[in-house]
């Protein structure tokens, strides 16, 4: 899943230089295949320190919200009817999380808005050279 997700991001996103890919030390992230793909596309791979969940606060925050906003409701109110249903609802949540849900750590902007803000600022710096 990790390898396919990285490949999809490379194919569908406008990825610039100096991308940092931060992950834990799990085998899916530290595999030779995944690391080759990251190096091939100029990514810098950053690993969390062992047993330190605060080292990846944004990732931990996402999964905390995902667990409380989707999984808790799924177990008690709306169980997944199939794997296809589960995949659809997870994709819908990720879309909501990135495009509609404001984040305190992003000055109450969505990740998409924050990324656009960064791109505008970065472009202004390039244009002013």
Buried (B, 14 or more C-beta within 10 A) or exposed (E): EBBEEBEEBBEEEEEEEEBEBBBBEEEEBBEEEBBEBBEEBEBEBEBBEEEEEEBBEEBBEBEEBBEEBBBEEBEEEEEBEEEEEBEEBBEEBEEEBBEEBEBEEBEEBBBBBBBEEEEEEEEEEEEEE
